[in-house]
Structures are given as structure tokens and as C-alpha cells.
Amino acid sequence: MKVSLPKGLSEFPALPASPMPYTLRHPARTQKYKSENGVVLDSKKAKCYGTEWRHELEHDAESVFWLLLYWAIMVQPQGGEREPIRPNLWTGLVGNAKERNRLVRSLAQDSDDGFSDVTHSFFNPLLPLIEQVAAFLVVDRHWLETSDERNQPEYVNEAFQRLILQFILDNRGQDFMKHPVDRHLRKVQRSPFAEKKSTTSLQIVNAEENRKRPSPEPSNEGSSKRRRHEDQYHRVPDENLD
């Protein structure tokens, strides 16, 4: 199944410059991945060069992004004021694939959805990194021509490594990088809609819906055994709601 391209114009960003320590340690990689230009794709004209969906290396990088985003949203500084999570932000994080894709695009393109308060205000300096990383997930590489050096399985991973390392080098002495975090997580601001999207949504109830990209149909073999195993799960309390 082909990965859909967002409607309108979408940008596949330029590969960030390689930090000097990375360049010195990995000259082969910095020579292999040296594209300095981004590319803008029009959903009306673009062609998908990929085949059926399968798990690839960049999907592991995408998992890193979601772990980073979840931590950034939930964490609060030790001794800091309690700042609740906006319900629509929480919905974008734990909702279905359409809602999560909308969140990624909003973060990547600085849209009018206004996710400027993704983190606790103390950790706001993390937002530029989150936005830069999210930008590489808006357009799947299979919408680029096969001969394009950006259409390589390791390209997104290379971008993530460079962005994260450069962020660490630029901010390693800042207070937010070394301040202790509270053992209690931030809570979601109460609203009727947020209650429907509580932390129980984080359970793997529907594996197909909870993937950013669709996966091949599983076989029926062992399905009854899997259902019996899933019935053993207990409901998780809504700890993140006031």
C-alpha cells in the first residue's frame, strides 16, 4: 500500500550540516550524505516511486521521534510550577494515525494550530529540535525519485543524528539540559474530549490504526491465540487526567 502524500505543497528538508566532531569521526558518512538542498513536492503532481509498505530503517528513527516527543510533553522540572497539557495536544499524541500526522505537520511547518506550548515552559528550548526532526517525517522518501540521494534508507537517520548531536553541542551548558526533572509527570487539562483520549489510548488496542503507516495484512494463523492473550490485559487508570 502506498504512503499518502499530504495535500498541497510539502517540503522534504535539506540535510543539516555535519557537526565537526561527527565529521572527524565519520568521514565516510559525511561524504556519502552531503545533499545541501531540500525539495518541495506538490501532491497534485508528485509520483510515488515506492512499492508496498514494509518496515525500514527510517521507521525506527520515527519511533525515536515519538519517544522524544512523549518525554518532552510529559516531563516537568523539579520545583517548577504545574503546567497542564492542552487537550488537543494530548489528542494529537495518543490519537489515531490521522491525528498524529496532523500533529507532525503542525510541528514541522509552524502552522496556525499553535503548538508552541508542547513542553513545560522551562523546557521550551527543546521545541526547535522537535520541529526540525518532525520536518523529516512529513514526506516519505518514496515520493522522491529512486536516483535521488535523499531516497536512501539511512538518510532520515543521518539527519536525526546530526540534528540531535548539534543540539547537544549548542546547549550542553544550559540550565534546562541539567536541571533535575520531577518524578511526577504533567497532567492533561480536563475536558470532556480529553477524557475520551486518556492514557488508555496508549495501549495497543488496534495495531493497524496505531501505525503512522499501514502495514501488510497479517495472516489468520494464530489469531485466536492472540485474542486470548489480549483479553488478559487490564484497563490502565487515567492517571494523566485531573
Secondary structure, DSSP 8 states (H G I E B T S, - for coil): ------SSEEEE-------HHHHHH-HHHHHH------EEEETTT------S----HHHHHHHHHHHHHHHHHH--BTT-----B-HHHHHHHHS-HHHHHHHHHHHHHT-TT--TTSS-GGGGGGHHHHHHHHHTTSS-GGGS-TTSTTSSTTHHHHHHHHHHHHHHHHHTTSHHHHS-B-SS---B---HHHHHTSGGGGS-S-TTTTSSS------STTHHHHHHHHTT------TTB-
